[in-house]
Amino acid sequence: MNAVVRQRADRTSLWHAVSRNRRDRPVLQGGLDVDLAIVGGGFSGLSTALHAAEKGLSVAVLEAETIAWGASGRNAGFVVPNFAKRDPNDIIAELGPERGERLVDFAAGGADLVFDLIKRHNIECDALQNGWIQPAHTVAAVEKSRSRAEQWAARGRPTVTLDSKAVTELTGIRGYAGGWMDRSGGVLNPVEYARGLADAADKAGARIFEQTCVTSINPAADGWSVKTASTSVRAAKVLIATNAYGGSLKPILRRTYVPLKVFQIATAPLPQGIRDRLLPGGQGVGDTRRNLFTCRFDAQNRLISGGMHIVGVGAEARVPQTVWRRLARHLDLPDLPALAYSWTGVAAVEPDFLPRLVDLGPGLIAGFACNGRGIAMTTAMGKVLADWADGADARDLPLPFAPPSPIPLHRVVRYAPNVLLPWSMLRDRLDESLV
């Protein structure tokens, strides 16, 4: 095994490497006057652009790099229609019946929205809506899984509780105590999905620019002036849709979330015989461990996994090997094909694990909706932000909306996930030893 894993993987995101849609988009050269300027060419910005343009608004998307360069092109391609670490009942208890139910409904329809957009705009992105599975690694986690599935089912979602045998049959992975599945979830190639959204937004009338870095956003008559290195855009409203890749544009935003560095890997294609045994239905898997274990296949039978790991000197080379070995161990595959790709990305995690809109002034909003659920949540966020761009009050949208709320002791807290990871891994092992 060691001789295989030491082969060097391509550090380009798998999705960027294999994407068939490679259209280049222009740099913004002259000034513009639009209804809505969007900073960031990821899922949330592109979904907003598409839905706003379909409403007849003039829209400009300004991307500092290329479409899906940030987290939208660096994730694992899971489409998950729920919240990380939060269940409907406790969200409703926290936010109240009216706002809580609206937020829960918003999240519940996220995956269906993604796959509907893919069908409606003929986006070729290897999309498969066959479900998302969360196996439970302990008996206690099974009870939580049952409650979670029942809460979503009570709201009309296609969820089902799984026993240990069902998990093994669906995944080909042994050792889980049970779990649950949401049949509306799925997988896709996130770069091709993002580029497909960009193409659809183009056709609807939005203008999309790459290699156009926004340097400042300042109040102007009847709106905002969005400045780049060489020109500016006047916009009635502005959306900052950079998530954890906003840099120094609005420094206060960086103190409102915890930046979570995540590693992803993809193997060389697996033999068809093994592929037929593992995840025969093509679902994505993300289990209940604190040190989350994930896996899925792409359309070419590459096995994909990832997660958090202890960072430090040499992490870019060391961590992918650790993920590869963990994948081989969990799937009982001593001859797991070699690493072909490894890459990293940064997710913005909110302290309460809920999506939110940040009020930065009249007509200026930043949206944060990842928390490990980026594809479905940000796509859905774009649809409701188009309503805001078209005149709806942001306070009437289903997402929490408030001024920036910096996390206390953020300079320390931002390192907490990696500092606490060894303790989380130990607790996982202790839990499993009691099964």
N, C-alpha and C positions, 0 to 999 in steps of 0.2 A: 504493500500500500504506500509506504513512504517514497519509494522510487517513482511512483506515479504522481503523487501529490506535489512533488517538488518541481514538476514542469511549470514553467512560467505562464500565467494566464494573460490574455489580452485585457488591459485595464480600461478599454473602451466599454461603455455600456453595451451589453448584448443588443439592446433594442436599437441603439443608434447604428450598430454595425450591420444589422440585418434588414433595417427598414428599406422598403422598396420606394417609398415616397420621399424623394430627395430634392424637392423644389426649393430653390433659393428665393429669398424675398429681399426687396430693395432696402437700402439705408435711406432714412428720411433726409431729404436734401433741403426742401423749402418749408416755409411755415404752413400751418394748417389751422383751420377754425372748425371745431367739431362740437357735437353735443356731449360726447363722452370720450375721454382719453383713458386708456388702460395701460398701466405700467406692468409689464410682465407677460410673456407668451407661453404660459403653462395652462393647465386645465381650467383654472378658475377664470383667468383672463380671456381665454379663447371661448369658453362657454358663455361668458358675459357678452363678448363681442358678437357671437352668433345670434343670441337671443335678442340683444338690443338692436342689431341691424335688421332682424326680422320684424321688429316693431317700427322700422322706418327711421331710426336714429342714425345720425352720422357718427362713425366710430373710428378711432385710430388706436391700434395696439403698438406699443413701443417696447421692443425686446432688446436688452443689452447684448445678448449673444445670438442664439438661434432658437427657433421654436423647440420647446421641450428640453432646453439645455439644463435646467435646474432639476428640482425634485420630480417633476412630471416625466422626465426621461430616465430617472435613476431608481425608480421603485421596482417592485417585483411584478407589477401588472395584475394585482388582485382587485376585483371590483366587489367591495364589501358594503352591504346596505345596513350598517348599524354603527354603534359607537364603540371605540376602544375603551374597555374597562367601565363602561356605564350601561345601565339597563333602563328601559322605559319607566319603570315605577319610581326609581330613585330620582330620575330627571324631573318627573312630574312633581314629586314631593319637594324638590328644590326650587323649581321655577313656578309652581302653581299649575292648576289644571289647564287653564287656557293656553298659556305660553308653553308649558311643558308638552302638551299634546301636539301643538303645532310643530315644535322642534322634532318630536319623535316621528310625526308623519313626514316631515321634510326628509329626514334621514332614511326612512323606510322605503321611499320611492326612488332613492338615488340610483340604484343599480338598474332598475327598469328604465329610468331616463337615459342612462348611458347606452344601453343596448337598443333602445328606441331610436336614439340619434344615429347610432351606427347603421341601423336599417334604413332610416329615412334618407340619410345622406350617402349611402353606399360606401361607407368607410371600410377599406380593407385593412384589418388590423388583427386577424386571427382571433376574432372574438368568439367566446364560447360561454353561454349562459346556462351552465349545468349545475351551479351551486357552489357555495363556499362552506367548508367543513371546519368546525372547531373541535378537535378531539380533546377529551379531558384526561389529564395525566394522573389524577387521583380520584378516589371515591368522593371526596369532598367537592372536587371540581365537577364531578358528574351531577351532584345535586344543584350546583349553581348553573350548570348548563341546562338542566331540565327547567329550572325557573326562568332562565333567559329565553329559551325557546317558547315556553308557554306565554310569557309576556308579549312577545312579538306575534305569536299566533292569535292571541286575543285581539290584536289589531289588524287581523286579516292577512298577515304575512305568511308565505309558504314555508314555514319552519317545521322541523321534525326532530324529536329527541332520538338519539342513537344509543344502543347498548354496545358492549365491547365487540360482539360478533359483527354487528352492522358496520362499525368503524373499520374493522379489519377487511370486510368485504368491499367497502367503498374505496379504501385507501391502499390496501395491501400491506399496511403497517401493523405489526402486532404490538401488544403491550398496553394499549390504551384502555381505560376503564369504561369508556363510553364517550358521549359528546352530543353535538347537535349540528344541524345543517340548515342553512337558509337557501332554498332552491333558486331564489332570484339572483344570487351572487354569481360570480364567474371570473374569467380571466381574459386578458387581451395583451397585445403588444402596445404599451403605453405611448411610445414615440409615434407609431403609426396612427394611433387614435388621436393624439394631439395634432399631428399634421393634417389629419382628416378634418378635425374641427376647424383648423385654420382655413382649409380649402372651402369648407362650407360657409364660414364667416365671410370669406372673400366673395363668394357667389351671392351672398345676401347683401353685399355692399360695404362691408367693413374694409378698412385699409390696414394692412399689417406690415410692420417694418422690423427688420432684424439689424443687428450691429448698431443699434440706436440707443445709447445709454442715457437715461434721464439723470441729470445732475441736480435739479432742484424743482420744487413745485411751490409756486408763490401766488398769493391772491392777486387777482386782476379784475378789471371791470366786468361785471356779470359772470364771474367764474374764476378760472385759474389759468396761470401761465406755466406750462410744463416745458422746462428748458432742457435741451440736449447740448452736446459739445458745440454744435454748429448752427442750431436753429431753435425754434420754439413752437409749441402748439398751444393755442388758446382753446380752452374747453369749458363748457358750462359745468360739467361734473368730471371728477377724476376718481378712478379706482386704482389703488395700489394692490397688485395681485402677485407680489413677489414671494410671499410666504417667508421662508427662512433665508432667502437669497436677496434681501433688500439692501444689503450693504449699509452705507452711511446715509442713504436717502432721507430717512426719518429715524434718527438714532433711538428715539424713545421706543419705537416698535420693537427693537431688539431686546428690550428689557421686559417685554410682556409675555415671552414664551421661553421654553427651554429648547435649545438646539440639540437635536438627537442625531448623532452620526450613525448611519446604518450601512452595513456592508452587504453586498449581494454577490452571488457567484452563479455561474452556469457551467455545467459539465459539457463535454463532448456528447453527441447523441448516444442514447442507450440502445442496446440491441432490442429488436422488436419483441422478443420473448419476455424480457424483463419489463419492457414498457407495457405490455398487455396485462401484467400482474399488478403493477403499481398504478393507482389512480386511473382505472380503466375508463371511468366516465369523464376524465379530464378536469375534475374540480381542483380548486386551490385549497390548501390546508394551512391553518395557523392555529397552533394548540394553546393550551391554557397555562403553560409554564411562565414563570416570571421572566426567564431568559427564553423568550419566544422561539419556538421551532416552526419554520415554515417550509413548504415545498410545493412545487407545481412543475408541469412540463410546458415547453413551448411547442410550436407546431412542427418542429424538426426533432422532437423527442429529446431535447436537452433538458436535463433536470436542474431546476433553479431553487436556490435556498438563500437564506441570509439571516440577518438579525444584528443585535447589538453585541459588541465584544469589547474587551478591555483594550484601550488604545494606548499608544506610547511609541517609543522609538521603534521603527521597523514595522509598524502596524499594517501599512499598505501591502506588505509582502506576507507578513505572519498571519494576519487574521483570516484572509481567504482560505489558507490551508486549514486553519482551525474549523472554519465553517464546513469545508469539504469533508474533513474527518468526522465531524458530528453527523453530517448527512449520511455518510457511509455506515456509521454505527447505528443510527436510528432506523435506517431502512434495511439493515443487515445485508449490505452489499459490499463484501470485501474486495470485489473487482469493479468498483464504481469507476466509470471512465474519468479521465483526467480533467482537471480544470481547463476550461476553454476561455472563460471571461470572468473577470472580477472587477467590481466597481463600487463606488461609495456615493452616498447622498446624505443630505441633511433634511430632517423633518422638523417642523415647528410643533412642539407639544405644549398645549395649554395646561395650567395647573389642574383644571377641572375636567380635562379631556373632552371639552365641548367646542364646537366651531363657534366663531364669533365675528362680528363686524366691529371695527374700531372707528369711532367718530373723531376725525382729525380737523373738522371745521365744516361749515355749510357747503355741501356738495363734494366733500373729500372723504373717502372711506378707504380703509384697508381691510382686506378679508383674510381670515385665517380659518382653515377648515380641515387640516390634515389629521393630525393625531394618529397617523397610521391608517387612515381611511380615505386617502387623498382622491382617488379617481372618482368614486361615487359622490363623495361629499362636496368636492369642489365643482364638479359638473352641476350638481343641484344648486350650489350657491350661485353659480353664474346665472342660472335661470331667474332666481329671485332678485338678483342685483340688476338685471335688465329691467325689472319692474321699477326699481328705485331710480334707475337712469331715466325712465319714462315718466317719472313724476310721483311715484308712490313714496310715502313717508318711510324712512328706514326703520322707524320705531314700530311700523306695522308689519315688517317682514318676520318670518318665523325664527330668524337667528338672533341671539343676544346682540344688543347694540349699545355701546357705551364708550366714553372717552378712554384713552389709554390707561391701563392699570399696571404699572411696573411691578414685577415680582420683588418682594423684599429680599435683600441680600442676593440679588441676582448674580453678582460676580462669583458667588460661591455656589448657588443653587444650579447654575448652568452646567456645572461639572458633576452634579449628583448622579445622573444615570450611570455614568461609567465608573464613578467611585464606588457606588453601591452594588455594581454588577457582581463582584465576587460573592457578596452576601446573598444576593438573589439566587445565584447558581447553587450555593450551598443549601439554601432553603428548598430549592427544587429537588436536590438529591435526598435531603432528609424526608421530604414528603413522599418521594417515590419508594424510599426504604420501608415506609409504613404500609404500603399497599399490599 
